[in-house]
Amino acid sequence: MTTTNKPINISSTSTNDALIDQLRACQNPEEILKFEKWFNSNIESDKLYKRICELLKNRSISRALGSKWLITLIEDRENTITKLSVK
């Protein structure tokens, strides 16, 4: 028997649309990171990167757009880790 994971419905379609619109309004990586900080501290759901992954999984956004946002978030974390690492 094969089972698949049922998609997690984190929020409604209108909420997803509002999130997508807000992310699309970000013109540069700094704006994306500023939005992520606000989102993660003010929204009582998953972190922004998990929401982006869910949008990709549900095909609500293009792979190119989702990867652009995720690369920005991942590179910021890598830079933070590099700064904090003791050599």
Salt bridges, closest charged atoms under 4 A:
GLU36 OE2 - ARG77 NH2 2.35
